Amino acid sequence: MLEKLLENWLDSASERSYQPVFVQLLSAQGYRVVHSTRHTALEYGKDVLAIDAKGNGCAFQLKSHRRGKLGLTQFRDDIQPQLVQLMTQPVVFPGFPVRPHRAYLVSNGYYDEEVQRAIDDLNRMPYPSKVSLLSRGDLLAWCKKFGASLWPSELDDSRLLLELFLSDPRDVLPAKKLSQLIGKILALESSEAKLSSKPAYYRSATSGALLTGIATAGFAEAENHFAVASAWTLLAVSLIAAGEKRQYKIDGASLKTLQLAETAIADALSQLWNEVTERKHLIEGNALSDHEVYGWRCTTLLGLLSCLALLDETSLCLTEEARLELKQWLIQPHKNIDLWGEGAIASLVPWLVWLRKHDATIRPDFEIARLAKAVIARSQHKSTSPLANPYYSYEEIVRFYLRLAKDGEISSVGEEAAAGSSFTAEPLIHLLVRTNLKQTCRALWPDFTRISHRVCLPDKKWEYCTLNITSGADQTKIYPSTYNWADLKAEAIQPRNATIPLELSARPWLLALWWQVAPYRYTSDSSHAFVEKAFPRWGT
């Protein structure tokens, strides 16, 4: 079945959706990929640039011919001019060899004999580079060699993979299904010694990347950038979890795979920002009914695009024009923020920290104070509008209030008494303390001490990077009615990395993206780790 799934994926994939998988396949064969086009304004004329094991530069031009062959007419009209350019012009890119490179035309279909003859004629010309062809059969063989043999083979896992592949590409990512599959490959859901050696870890990293790219191809085709970014985020943190679990350093093939995931995330978020800039409004579908999710969409975009801005600070994944436009968009007032539940805090905190770093006015401090006040007020025992805890998604909460059961299931949102407790009030009050608004903190303190502050902490660091933990502590904390300001400030700024893997905390943008996938992973510890890396010395 897996081979058939691979064939179906190749038959339906565009060059954009199979490019991340192709890059991973190159990496698995010893190529060092130096550039993979992100399909934005920042491109270099070639889809993929890589250096093979012998130090030769290789330039790959990817094309999609779904369920068919590339004919001579299309080749002459659309592709031959690009190939001539690929063969005649040197590739200018940092780190790429200056000597003549090897050129490749890659397709997920086949080539007519006339096209193969035309390529042969081109190779007879006195051009400095020659062209080699890679077709559907080559890609299938590579996938089977480097990925499919390690994929889960049990019946239930195959069913999950098929369900994920056939999911509605316009919906949010079925993260639990993908997490189970990646966890199976990386041996995160068992105590088996499956990855008892470093080579086994490397192979599983490659296999996990192939699965992620193939299983989410439909989302990429539908330009569901949120789902694509979420999928690669899940893979990235799972790789970190697998390394942390077995005390493996992220290097070699695992580092290449992690970098591939980071590139795919940057690509998806950059395309999301391009879409935002190209649209006059953020309404989807029928404007009369879209108001139900409009606030959630705006809030989610704030979180995602703040992560993109943080990523761009280290990787420069945006053009200068896009960078300035994104900064202006993030700084401008946003009136459609929806505090739909405590899960929304995971989207708002990255934005607030970024805003505090880039806006020199007092506005960011007031925004933080307003959010902390709202969460504390709605968490009181007598609150008439308590916030659902971050373990509930927006869809679950809305279905509960609209009395819309899904697939015959009854929502459990109302079964928990949310009033009187909070998962996010403590990290928010710590952010507020960093602003030095002492009188505001004093005014909020009585209500802050009247609620229970909850957190679920894993026993092992690697489990922080999973959607479910097998062992941990569900802690509840009550603050005293009086508290020394100096002690509170020390608590707010002291380093806390006890539950966060160092590889994750070293990437604050990825840590914040992980909150977008799993909002309940936003805790005081993770909030501290995020601020320390994203905004050093704030409040000290």
C-alpha positions in Angstrom: 0.0 0.0 0.0 2.9 2.4 0.8 4.3 2.0 -2.7 0.9 2.8 -4.2 0.7 5.8 -1.9 4.0 7.0 -3.2 2.9 6.6 -6.7 -0.3 8.5 -6.1 1.6 11.3 -4.4 4.0 11.6 -7.4 1.1 11.6 -9.8 -0.6 14.5 -8.0 2.3 16.6 -6.8 3.4 19.9 -8.2 7.1 21.0 -8.3 6.5 23.1 -5.1 5.0 20.2 -3.1 7.6 17.6 -4.0 10.6 19.9 -3.7 11.1 19.4 0.1 11.1 15.7 -0.4 13.5 15.9 -3.3 15.9 18.0 -1.2 15.8 15.4 1.5 16.5 12.6 -1.0 19.6 14.5 -2.2 20.8 15.0 1.4 20.3 11.2 2.1 22.6 10.5 -0.8 25.4 12.6 0.4 24.7 15.9 -1.3 25.1 19.1 0.6 22.2 21.3 -0.4 23.2 25.0 -0.4 20.0 26.5 -1.7 16.4 25.5 -2.2 14.2 28.1 -3.8 11.4 29.3 -1.5 9.1 30.4 -4.3 9.2 34.0 -3.2 10.8 37.1 -4.6 14.2 35.9 -3.2 15.2 33.4 -5.8 18.4 32.6 -7.7 17.1 31.2 -10.9 17.5 27.5 -10.0 15.2 25.4 -7.8 17.9 23.5 -6.0 21.7 24.0 -5.7 23.8 21.2 -4.2 27.3 19.9 -4.0 27.9 16.2 -4.4 30.3 14.0 -2.5 33.1 14.7 -4.9 32.7 18.5 -4.6 30.9 19.0 -7.9 28.3 21.7 -8.1 24.9 20.5 -9.2 21.9 22.7 -10.3 18.4 21.1 -10.4 15.4 22.5 -12.3 12.2 20.9 -11.1 9.1 20.5 -13.2 5.8 18.8 -12.7 4.1 16.6 -15.3 1.3 14.9 -13.4 0.2 11.5 -14.6 1.9 12.0 -18.0 4.9 12.6 -20.1 6.8 15.7 -21.2 6.2 16.1 -24.9 8.5 17.8 -27.4 6.2 20.8 -28.0 6.0 21.7 -24.4 9.7 21.1 -24.0 10.6 23.4 -26.9 8.2 26.2 -25.8 8.6 26.2 -22.0 11.7 24.3 -20.8 14.4 24.4 -23.4 15.2 28.1 -23.0 15.5 27.6 -19.2 17.8 24.6 -19.8 20.0 26.5 -22.2 20.4 29.2 -19.5 21.1 26.5 -17.0 23.9 25.0 -19.2 25.5 28.3 -20.3 25.4 30.6 -17.4 27.6 30.0 -14.3 25.8 29.7 -11.0 26.7 32.6 -8.7 25.9 31.7 -5.1 27.9 31.8 -1.8 29.7 28.4 -1.3 28.9 27.1 -4.7 31.9 25.9 -6.8 33.0 28.4 -9.5 33.9 25.7 -12.0 31.3 24.3 -14.5 28.4 22.7 -12.7 26.3 19.7 -13.5 22.7 20.4 -14.6 19.6 18.3 -14.0 16.1 18.4 -15.2 13.8 16.7 -12.7 10.2 15.6 -13.3 7.6 13.6 -11.4 6.5 12.3 -14.8 8.3 10.7 -17.8 10.0 12.1 -20.9 9.0 11.3 -24.5 11.7 9.8 -26.7 11.8 13.0 -28.7 12.5 15.0 -25.6 15.4 12.6 -24.7 16.8 13.1 -28.2 16.5 16.8 -27.9 18.4 16.7 -24.6 21.1 14.6 -26.2 21.4 17.2 -29.0 21.8 20.0 -26.4 24.5 18.0 -24.7 26.4 17.8 -28.0 26.6 21.6 -28.1 29.7 23.3 -26.8 28.0 24.4 -23.6 30.1 24.3 -20.4 27.4 22.2 -18.5 25.6 19.1 -19.6 22.0 18.0 -18.6 21.0 14.8 -17.0 17.4 13.6 -16.7 15.7 12.4 -13.5 12.1 11.1 -13.9 9.3 9.6 -11.9 11.0 6.2 -11.8 14.1 7.7 -10.2 12.2 9.5 -7.5 10.1 6.4 -6.7 13.3 4.3 -6.4 14.9 6.9 -4.1 11.8 7.1 -1.9 11.7 3.3 -1.5 15.4 3.1 -0.8 15.7 5.9 1.8 12.3 6.2 3.3 9.6 3.6 2.7 11.6 0.7 4.3 11.5 2.5 7.6 7.9 3.7 7.5 5.4 2.1 9.9 3.9 -1.0 8.5 1.3 -2.0 11.0 -2.3 -1.9 9.8 -3.4 0.9 12.1 -0.4 3.0 11.1 -1.0 2.5 7.4 -4.6 3.6 8.0 -3.4 6.8 9.7 -1.0 7.6 6.9 -3.8 7.1 4.3 -6.2 9.2 6.4 -3.7 12.0 6.7 -2.9 11.9 2.9 -6.7 12.1 2.2 -7.4 14.9 4.8 -9.3 18.0 3.7 -6.4 20.2 2.5 -8.2 23.3 3.5 -8.5 22.3 7.1 -6.0 22.7 10.0 -3.4 20.0 10.1 -4.5 16.7 11.8 -1.5 17.1 14.1 -2.3 14.0 16.3 -2.2 11.7 13.3 1.0 13.1 12.0 2.5 13.0 15.4 1.7 9.3 15.9 3.4 8.5 12.6 6.5 10.5 13.2 6.7 9.2 16.7 6.5 5.7 15.4 9.4 6.3 13.0 11.6 8.1 15.6 10.6 5.6 18.4 9.2 8.4 20.6 6.1 6.4 21.7 7.9 3.4 23.0 10.8 2.3 25.1 12.2 0.2 22.3 15.9 0.5 21.4 15.0 1.0 17.8 17.3 4.0 17.5 20.1 2.5 19.6 22.7 3.7 17.1 23.5 7.0 15.5 23.1 5.7 12.0 19.6 4.4 12.8 18.7 7.9 14.1 20.0 9.4 10.9 18.0 7.0 8.8 14.8 7.6 10.8 15.3 11.4 10.4 15.4 11.0 6.6 12.4 8.7 6.6 10.4 11.1 8.8 11.1 14.0 6.5 10.0 12.0 3.5 6.8 11.0 5.2 6.1 14.6 6.3 6.5 15.9 2.8 4.4 13.2 1.2 1.6 13.1 3.7 1.1 16.9 3.6 1.4 17.3 -0.2 -2.3 18.0 -0.4 -2.0 20.9 2.0 0.8 22.3 -0.1 -1.2 22.0 -3.3 -4.1 23.8 -1.6 -1.7 26.5 -0.5 -2.6 25.9 3.1 0.5 27.4 4.5 -0.5 27.2 8.1 -0.9 23.4 7.9 2.4 23.0 6.0 4.3 25.1 8.5 2.7 23.1 11.4 3.7 19.8 9.8 7.3 20.7 9.4 7.3 22.3 12.9 6.1 19.0 14.3 8.9 17.1 12.5 11.5 19.6 13.7 10.6 19.3 17.4 10.2 15.6 17.1 13.8 15.3 15.7 15.0 17.3 18.7 13.0 15.1 21.0 14.5 11.9 19.5 18.0 13.3 19.9 17.3 14.5 23.5 15.8 11.1 24.4 18.9 9.2 23.5 21.4 12.0 24.2 22.4 12.2 20.5 23.8 15.5 19.3 22.0 17.0 16.4 24.5 16.7 13.6 25.2 14.9 10.3 22.0 13.7 8.6 19.8 14.7 11.5 21.1 18.3 11.3 20.5 18.4 7.6 17.0 17.1 8.1 16.4 19.8 10.8 17.7 22.4 8.4 15.4 21.1 5.7 12.4 21.4 8.1 13.5 25.0 9.0 13.7 25.9 5.3 10.2 24.4 4.6 8.8 26.3 7.5 10.4 29.6 6.3 9.0 28.9 2.8 5.5 28.2 4.1 5.4 31.3 6.4 6.9 33.5 3.7 4.2 32.4 1.3 1.6 33.1 4.0 2.9 36.6 4.4 2.8 37.1 0.6 -0.8 36.0 0.6 -1.6 38.5 3.4 0.0 41.4 1.5 -1.8 40.5 -1.7 -5.3 40.5 -0.2 -7.4 43.5 0.7 -8.9 41.7 3.7 -8.6 38.6 5.7 -12.1 37.2 5.1 -12.4 33.7 3.7 -15.5 32.4 1.9 -18.9 33.9 2.8 -18.4 37.2 4.6 -21.7 36.8 6.5 -20.6 33.5 8.2 -16.9 34.2 8.4 -17.2 36.4 11.4 -17.4 33.2 13.5 -13.7 32.5 12.8 -12.4 35.9 11.7 -11.0 36.8 15.1 -9.4 33.4 15.5 -7.7 33.8 12.0 -6.4 37.3 12.9 -5.0 36.1 16.2 -3.4 33.0 14.7 -1.8 35.2 11.9 -0.3 37.4 14.6 1.4 34.4 16.2 2.6 32.9 12.9 3.9 36.0 11.4 5.7 37.1 14.6 7.5 33.8 14.4 8.4 34.6 10.8 9.8 37.9 11.9 11.9 36.3 14.6 13.1 33.7 12.1 14.1 36.4 9.6 16.3 38.0 12.3 18.6 35.1 12.2 18.2 33.6 8.7 17.2 36.6 6.5 14.5 34.6 4.7 12.7 37.7 3.5 13.5 40.4 1.1 14.2 43.9 2.5 10.9 45.1 1.1 9.0 42.2 2.7 10.8 42.6 5.9 9.8 46.3 6.2 6.2 45.6 5.3 6.0 42.8 7.9 7.4 45.1 10.6 4.8 47.7 9.7 2.0 45.2 9.8 3.0 43.8 13.2 3.4 47.2 14.7 0.1 48.6 13.5 -2.9 48.4 15.9 -4.9 45.1 15.6 -8.5 45.5 16.5 -9.8 41.9 15.7 -7.9 40.0 18.3 -10.0 37.2 19.8 -9.2 35.8 23.2 -11.2 32.7 22.4 -9.5 30.6 25.1 -6.2 30.2 26.8 -4.9 28.7 23.7 -4.9 32.1 22.1 -2.2 33.2 24.5 0.3 31.0 22.6 -0.3 33.2 19.5 -0.3 36.5 21.3 2.8 36.2 23.4 5.3 35.9 20.4 3.7 39.1 19.0 3.8 41.0 22.3 7.5 40.1 22.9 8.4 41.0 19.3 6.4 44.3 19.7 8.2 45.1 23.0 11.5 44.6 21.2 10.8 46.7 18.2 8.4 49.4 19.4 10.1 51.9 21.7 6.8 53.5 22.9 4.9 52.5 26.0 2.2 50.8 23.9 3.7 47.2 24.2 3.7 47.4 28.0 0.1 48.5 28.0 -0.8 45.6 25.6 0.8 43.1 27.9 -1.0 44.6 30.9 -4.3 44.5 29.1 -3.9 40.9 28.2 -2.8 39.8 31.7 -5.7 41.7 33.2 -8.2 40.1 30.8 -6.9 36.5 31.5 -6.9 37.1 35.3 -10.4 38.6 35.3 -11.9 35.8 33.2 -10.2 33.2 35.4 -11.9 34.3 38.6 -14.3 31.9 40.4 -17.3 34.0 39.7 -16.4 34.7 36.1 -19.4 34.6 33.7 -17.0 34.1 30.7 -14.3 31.7 31.8 -11.5 30.8 29.3 -11.3 27.2 28.2 -8.0 25.7 29.0 -5.3 25.5 26.3 -5.9 21.8 25.7 -9.0 22.7 23.8 -8.7 23.9 20.2 -10.7 26.8 18.8 -12.9 24.4 16.8 -13.8 22.3 19.9 -14.7 25.5 21.9 -16.9 27.0 19.1 -18.7 23.7 18.5 -19.5 23.5 22.2 -21.0 26.9 22.3 -22.9 26.5 19.1 -24.0 23.0 20.1 -22.5 21.5 17.0 -21.2 18.0 17.7 -18.6 16.6 15.3 -18.9 13.0 14.0 -21.4 12.2 16.7 -19.0 13.2 19.5 -20.1 15.4 22.4 -17.6 18.1 23.3 -16.1 17.9 26.8 -15.4 21.6 27.0 -18.2 22.2 29.5 -17.2 19.3 31.7 -14.2 21.1 33.2 -14.8 24.0 35.5 -12.4 26.6 33.9 -13.3 29.4 36.3 -11.0 29.7 39.3 -7.8 28.4 37.6 -5.5 29.4 34.8 -2.6 27.9 32.8 -1.3 31.2 31.4 -1.8 33.8 34.1 1.5 33.1 35.8 3.7 33.5 32.7 1.7 36.6 31.7 2.3 38.2 35.1 6.0 37.5 34.7 6.0 39.3 31.3 4.2 42.2 33.0 6.8 42.3 35.8 9.5 42.7 33.1 7.8 45.9 31.9 8.4 47.4 35.4 4.8 48.5 35.7 4.8 47.9 39.4 1.6 49.7 40.2 -0.3 47.7 37.5 1.0 44.5 39.0 0.0 45.7 42.5 -3.5 46.4 41.2 -3.8 42.9 39.6 -2.2 41.0 42.5 -5.3 40.4 44.7 -7.2 38.8 41.8 -4.1 37.0 40.7 -3.8 35.3 44.1 -7.5 34.2 44.0 -6.9 31.7 41.2 -5.1 28.4 41.0 -2.1 28.4 38.6 -1.9 25.1 36.8 0.9 23.5 34.7 1.7 20.1 33.5 5.4 19.4 33.5 7.0 16.3 31.9 9.5 14.3 33.9 11.8 14.2 30.9 12.8 17.1 28.7 12.3 15.3 25.4 8.6 14.8 26.2 8.1 18.6 26.1 8.5 18.1 22.3 5.6 15.7 22.0 1.8 16.3 21.9 1.3 13.8 24.8 3.5 13.0 27.7 3.7 9.6 29.4 5.0 10.7 32.8 4.9 14.1 34.4 3.4 16.2 37.2 0.2 18.2 37.1 1.1 21.0 39.5 -1.2 23.7 41.0 0.2 26.8 42.7 -1.4 29.4 44.9 0.4 32.7 45.4 0.3 34.5 48.8 -1.8 37.6 49.2 1.4 39.6 49.7 4.7 39.3 47.8 7.9 41.2 47.8 8.5 43.1 44.6 12.2 42.2 44.5 11.4 38.5 44.9 8.7 38.6 42.2 11.0 40.4 39.8 13.8 37.8 40.5 11.3 35.0 39.8 10.2 36.7 36.6 13.7 37.1 35.1 15.6 34.1 36.4 16.6 31.5 33.8 14.3 28.5 33.5 15.3 25.8 31.1 14.5 22.8 33.4 11.9 21.3 31.0 13.0 22.6 27.6 15.6 20.9 25.4 18.5 23.2 24.7 18.3 22.6 20.9 14.7 24.0 21.1 15.3 26.9 23.4 18.2 27.9 21.2 15.7 28.5 18.4 13.1 30.9 19.9 11.1 31.2 16.7 10.7 27.4 16.6 9.8 27.3 20.3 7.0 29.8 19.6 5.9 27.9 16.6 5.6 24.8 18.7 3.1 26.7 20.8 1.0 27.3 17.7 0.8 23.5 17.2 0.5 22.7 20.9 -0.7 25.8 22.9 -0.6 23.9 26.2 3.2 23.8 25.9 3.2 27.6 26.7 4.4 27.5 30.3 6.4 29.8 32.6 9.5 27.7 31.8 9.1 28.0 28.1 8.1 31.6 28.3 11.3 32.4 30.1 13.4 30.4 27.7 11.7 32.2 24.8 12.3 35.7 26.1 15.9 35.0 27.1 16.7 34.1 23.4 14.3 36.4 21.5 14.8 39.5 23.7 17.9 39.2 25.9 18.3 41.5 28.9 14.6 42.6 28.8 13.7 43.5 32.4 17.2 43.0 33.8 
